[in-house]
Amino acid sequence: MTVEPAVATTQRAAAADDRGPGTDLVLELRGVQTFYGQIQALRGIDLEVRAGEIVTLIGGNGAGKTTTLKTISGLIHPRKGQVLFQGRDVSRFPAHQLVRAGIGHAPEGRRIFSRLTVLENLQMGGYTRSPAERREDLERVMTLFPRLRERVRQNGGTLSGGEQQMLAIGRALMGRPRLLLLDEPSLGLAPILVQQIFNIIREINAQGTTILLVEQNALQALSIAARGYVLQTGRVILADTAERLAANEDVRRAYLGEI
């Protein structure tokens, strides 16, 4: 199922008038093209995220959502185009420098350190912070995720799927990111845990963290986002407010499971 891209320009213009609570541009992608060897994954991505927003990327498998987040966080560098973070071109920055700059990334599949304890995983996430800051951030993460406080001495690999997702998000928060990238936070979780994770994402945003969210559960993502972008084969084909995307008939058929 595909979404007709001809309406994208009109939809972007409408979205430009309703960009959410912030006026400060935190992230901008300009014509980003990313490759895996000779295979082109992103074909000129343009997007914006403003301070205080939750912005979501939706699309089918292979659309380029995860590649977009990896390109932003420095795990992959674009061959063409620019990644601007707080007005600065960071297209060629390595990932560890972007963590220090204020970009946190909770990747698809969690990717926690399974042989380290919950505490050690979180401490790894806060390696750029001072000891006093790490103590403050540990308390914040434990307050957001009480289950992690209960499991603090337990190895990450022994946690349930939901607990591992909490740990992955908590580890990313330990770097005090201004922009948090979340890649499929509900993947493989039971419905009751999905709702819990999305409630926590709302709370993180309410505390002042800007979020760029990739999520297969498009209905859930649009329910908490201010704006969204629809990706298809490495291109942005629609950009609009979350409310209008959720009401768009093509989007509903393609990504919200309606016929």
C-alpha positions in Angstrom: 0.0 0.0 0.0 1.3 3.4 -0.9 0.4 7.0 -0.1 -0.1 9.4 -3.0 2.9 11.9 -2.8 1.3 14.6 -4.9 -0.3 16.2 -1.9 2.9 16.4 0.1 3.8 20.0 -0.8 0.4 21.3 0.2 0.5 19.3 3.4 3.9 20.6 4.3 2.7 24.2 3.8 -0.2 23.5 6.2 2.1 21.9 8.7 4.4 24.9 8.7 1.7 27.0 10.3 1.3 24.5 13.2 4.7 23.3 14.4 3.9 22.7 18.0 4.9 24.5 21.2 8.5 25.5 20.4 9.7 28.2 18.1 13.4 27.2 18.4 14.6 24.9 15.6 16.5 22.0 17.3 17.0 19.7 14.3 16.9 20.2 10.5 17.6 17.8 7.7 18.3 19.3 4.3 18.3 17.0 1.3 19.9 14.2 3.2 21.1 11.2 1.1 22.4 8.2 2.9 23.9 5.0 1.4 24.8 1.5 2.6 27.7 0.9 0.2 26.1 1.4 -3.3 22.6 1.1 -2.0 20.8 4.4 -1.5 18.6 4.3 1.6 17.6 8.0 2.0 16.8 10.0 -1.2 16.8 13.6 -0.1 15.1 13.8 3.3 14.0 17.2 4.5 12.5 17.5 8.0 12.4 19.9 11.0 12.0 19.4 14.8 11.4 22.3 17.1 12.0 22.7 20.8 9.3 21.0 22.9 7.8 18.9 20.1 7.2 15.2 19.7 7.6 14.6 16.0 7.0 11.1 14.6 8.3 9.3 11.4 5.9 6.7 10.1 6.2 4.3 7.1 6.5 0.7 6.1 9.4 -1.6 6.5 12.4 -0.3 4.5 11.0 3.2 4.3 14.2 4.7 5.8 13.0 5.5 9.3 15.8 3.8 11.3 18.4 5.0 8.8 17.2 8.6 9.3 17.7 8.2 13.1 21.2 6.6 12.6 22.1 9.5 10.3 21.1 12.1 12.9 22.9 10.4 15.7 26.2 9.9 13.7 26.1 6.2 13.4 26.0 6.7 9.6 27.1 9.8 7.8 25.1 11.2 4.8 26.8 11.2 1.4 24.9 14.4 0.5 22.9 17.0 2.4 23.1 18.4 5.9 22.1 17.5 9.4 21.8 20.7 11.4 21.5 20.5 15.2 20.8 23.8 17.0 21.9 25.5 13.8 25.2 23.8 13.5 26.1 21.4 10.7 26.9 18.1 12.5 26.7 15.9 9.4 30.3 14.6 9.8 30.4 14.4 13.6 31.1 11.0 15.2 28.3 9.6 17.4 30.2 10.2 20.7 30.5 13.9 19.9 26.8 14.1 19.2 26.0 12.6 22.6 28.1 15.3 24.2 26.3 17.9 22.0 22.9 16.8 23.3 21.5 14.0 21.0 20.4 10.8 22.8 19.4 7.7 20.9 17.5 4.6 22.1 18.0 2.3 19.1 15.7 -0.3 17.6 16.1 -3.6 19.5 17.2 -1.9 22.7 20.8 -2.9 22.4 21.5 -2.8 26.1 24.7 -4.3 27.6 23.2 -7.7 28.7 26.1 -8.7 31.0 26.1 -5.4 32.8 23.7 -4.6 35.6 20.9 -2.0 35.3 23.0 0.5 37.3 26.1 -0.1 35.1 24.1 0.3 31.9 22.8 3.6 33.2 26.2 4.8 34.3 27.5 4.0 30.8 24.8 6.3 29.4 25.9 9.1 31.7 29.6 8.8 30.9 29.7 12.4 29.6 28.3 13.9 32.8 30.0 14.8 36.1 29.5 12.5 39.1 27.0 14.9 40.7 25.0 15.1 37.4 25.0 11.3 37.1 23.5 11.0 40.6 20.8 13.5 39.7 20.1 11.8 36.4 20.0 8.3 38.1 17.3 9.5 40.4 15.3 11.0 37.5 15.5 7.8 35.6 14.5 5.7 38.6 11.6 8.0 39.2 10.4 7.6 35.6 11.0 3.9 35.7 10.4 2.5 39.2 10.9 -1.1 37.9 14.5 -0.2 37.2 15.0 0.8 40.8 13.8 -2.7 41.8 16.2 -4.3 39.3 19.2 -2.0 39.8 21.6 -4.9 40.6 20.2 -7.3 38.1 22.0 -8.0 34.8 20.3 -6.3 31.8 20.0 -9.6 29.9 17.8 -11.1 32.5 15.2 -8.3 32.3 11.8 -8.7 30.5 11.4 -7.1 27.1 9.5 -4.1 28.6 12.1 -3.6 31.3 14.9 -3.7 28.7 13.0 -1.0 26.7 12.8 1.1 29.9 16.5 0.6 30.4 17.4 1.6 26.8 15.4 4.8 27.1 16.8 5.5 30.6 20.3 5.0 29.4 19.7 7.5 26.6 18.3 10.0 29.1 21.4 9.8 31.3 23.3 12.0 28.8 20.7 14.8 29.4 19.8 15.1 25.7 18.1 18.1 24.3 16.9 15.8 21.5 15.9 12.2 22.2 15.7 9.7 19.2 13.4 6.8 20.0 13.4 3.9 17.5 10.4 1.5 17.8 10.0 1.7 21.6 6.9 -0.5 21.5 8.4 -3.3 19.4 7.5 -6.7 20.8 5.7 -5.4 23.9 2.4 -6.5 25.3 -0.4 -3.9 24.8 -0.5 -2.9 28.5 3.3 -2.2 28.4 2.9 -0.3 25.1 0.6 2.1 26.8 2.9 2.5 29.8 5.9 3.3 27.5 3.9 5.9 25.6 2.8 7.5 28.9 6.4 7.7 29.9 7.4 9.3 26.6 4.7 11.9 27.2 6.2 12.6 30.6 9.8 12.9 29.3 8.5 15.4 26.8 6.6 17.3 29.4 9.9 17.6 31.4 11.4 19.5 28.5 13.0 16.9 26.2 12.3 17.2 22.5 11.6 13.8 20.9 11.8 12.4 17.4 9.9 9.1 17.4 10.0 6.2 15.0 7.1 3.8 15.6 5.4 1.0 13.6 2.3 1.6 15.8 1.4 4.7 13.8 -1.9 5.3 15.6 -0.1 5.4 19.0 2.6 7.6 17.6 0.2 10.1 16.1 -1.8 10.2 19.3 1.1 11.8 21.2 2.9 13.7 18.5 2.5 17.3 17.4 3.5 16.6 13.8 4.5 13.7 11.6 6.4 12.8 8.4 5.5 9.8 6.2 8.5 8.1 4.7 8.3 5.8 1.6 11.4 4.3 -0.1 13.7 6.9 1.4 11.6 9.9 0.7 9.3 12.1 2.7 5.9 11.9 0.8 3.7 13.6 3.4 4.3 16.1 6.3 1.5 17.5 8.4 0.2 17.8 11.9 -0.4 14.5 13.6 -4.1 15.2 13.8 -4.4 15.7 10.0 -2.2 12.7 9.2 -4.4 10.6 11.5 -7.5 11.8 9.5 -5.9 11.4 6.1 -7.6 8.5 4.2 -4.5 7.3 2.4 -2.5 7.3 5.7 -5.3 5.4 7.4 -5.4 2.7 4.8 -1.7 2.3 4.5 -0.5 2.6 8.1 -3.4 2.5 10.4 -4.8 -0.8 9.3 -8.0 0.5 7.7 -9.4 -0.9 4.4 
